[in-house]
Structure formats: structure tokens, C-alpha cells
Amino acid sequence: MNITAQLRPALMTLLLLTILTGLLYPLAVTGLAQALFPHQANGSLIVRNGHVVGSSLIGQPFDDPKYFWGRPSATSPFPYNAASSSGSNLGPTNPALIKAVQDRLATLKAADQDNLAPVPVDLITASGSGLDPHISPAAAEYQVRRVARARGMEEEAVRRLVARYTQGRQLGFLGEPRVTVFELNLALDAVSKDLVRPAP
């Protein structure tokens, strides 16, 4: 048996597949993505005043009453750590999970003591990724009065902003309606600046 006769086609196949799948295919996919979906291909970054302030795909922590709060994050070593996407991996009967949920509930209640509405579950439970940038419309509605009061705004004005940053189901039937928290909070800051801008 001539090993060279078998080795040469094997090496040529390896080289060909390396060029095709390791070079040409990634370049083609990257080129198409940049041409057709540049915003998404570059991380769905949010830019304000020439600076990247975040991504519409990754949540950020908020605990000031004047902001809408997102879904809790259980990533480590800090919340919404995009380099360590994960859930808590705690079972539903784990005392640590029960305490975490109770603490989140107490924090929400303390921030809006007069609110007697049921707390939507996505405001007190973390997701499997820990990076959720969205909350449900119900979770946003639960927070409208607190945010409006903290900013000195009319509740209906805050609701209109919530509606503007609420996305429907994809293709009309996939997923659930959702509110983009970070972009909503940026819009609230912009509106608040307009409200306090001195008269010319």
C-alpha cells in the first residue's frame, strides 16, 4: 500500500475544506450580514452623542425609582454580565431562590408602597440568560405610577412612551409583546431634560 497515494488526497481535502468553511464561508456570511443587517451584525449597539451606551440585546441594572426596572439578572460576578450569561440554577424549592424572590418583591413594594396591584412575575424572577433587555407590558404598567411620580410627569405621558418602546410579536405570532427597558429609560431622560429646559 502506497501511503503517499492516500495522504495526498486527504491533505488536499483538508486544505479545500479549510479554505471553504474556515475562510470563504465566514467572509461571505459576514459580508452579507454587514450589507443587509449592519445594525444587528454589529451588536445592536445604542449610540448617544457619538458614544456607545449599551446594546438593545443586553439588559442593564436600574434601581432608581425614576427609571423602569428590568428583569432581574443572576449572572456572576455582577448582574447583566454579557461575558457570563447564565441563570441561578436554583430549583423552585431552594431556600436561596425563595429568599431572592422575596427580597426583590420587598424592594419593589418599598419603592411604591401605595401600589396594590399584583407584581408581574418577570419583575421578581431572573431568566435563564440573565441578560433580558425586555419586560412584559404588564411589568411596565406596574411601574408607570412610580416613574411618573419620581419624574413629576403625567402617568399618561409615561404610558405613551411605554407604548412607543413596546414591540409586538415577531411576524405577528412569534413570542410575546415586550418593552425595551434601556431604550425606554433613555427616552425618559430625554423627555425630562426637555421638561426642565429653561425658557429662552
C-alpha positions, -999 to +999 in steps of 0.1 A: +000+000+000+013+034-010+007+058+019+016+088-002-012+080-026-037+082+003-021+110+021-021+135-008-059+134-014-066+136+023-044+167+027-059+183-004-094+177+010-084+192+044-069+222+026-100+227+004-125+224+033-104+247+055-105+274+028-142+268+021-155+265+056-129+284+075-123+314+052-147+318+023-180+309+041-173+331+072-163+360+049-194+356+028-217+354+058-200+384+075-202+404+042-239+396+037-247+405+074-228+438+071-246+446+038-281+436+048-283+439+086-254+462+097-270+473+130-277+437+141-244+424+128-225+449+150-243+440+182-274+462+180-255+489+198-272+520+211-252+552+204-259+586+221-238+617+213-212+596+195-207+572+223-219+536+227-241+535+258-253+499+255-270+473+234-306+467+227-299+430+232-285+432+268-302+445+298-287+469+323-293+473+360-316+501+373-327+507+408-335+544+409-373+550+412-373+574+383-364+545+359-382+514+348-365+483+363-357+454+341-359+417+347-335+406+375-302+390+365-284+361+382-252+364+362-219+365+381-199+382+394-223+411+386-258+414+371-262+415+333-226+402+327-226+396+290-194+375+293-211+351+317-247+345+305-264+322+330-293+317+353-291+310+390-296+272+385-316+272+418-346+248+419-381+262+427-379+249+463-344+261+470-345+285+500-319+308+484-342+313+454-373+318+476-353+344+496-341+362+464-377+364+451-390+377+485-362+403+486-370+415+451-407+417+460-399+437+491-377+461+471-405+467+446-431+473+473-408+497+492-403+518+461-441+521+455-459+514+488-493+525+476-493+501+446-516+473+455-515+457+420-501+421+417-464+421+409-457+406+374-436+376+377-409+388+354-400+416+379-390+392+406-376+362+387-344+360+367-343+344+333-321+316+321-297+340+303-296+368+329-294+393+300-330+400+292-334+436+278-372+434+279-400+432+303-437+424+297-461+453+291-477+443+325-444+447+342-440+482+326-476+492+336-469+481+372-441+507+373-458+536+354-471+554+385-438+552+404-418+565+375-443+593+367-443+604+404-405+603+406-401+625+375-431+648+381-447+636+348-483+627+340-489+590+340-504+591+305-473+607+292-452+579+306-477+553+292-473+569+257-435+564+260-440+528+271-462+522+241-436+537+218-410+512+231-433+482+231-426+456+204-452+433+192-449+396+183-424+388+156-442+382+123-474+387+142-474+354+160-439+346+174-431+354+211-449+379+233-452+417+233-423+432+252-409+465+263-373+475+257-363+489+291-330+506+284-342+525+253-374+535+273-352+549+301-331+568+277-362+583+262-375+592+296-342+611+304-345+630+271-381+640+278-372+650+314-344+673+301-369+689+277-393+695+306-368+712+328-351+732+300-351+769+308-373+792+287-353+812+261 
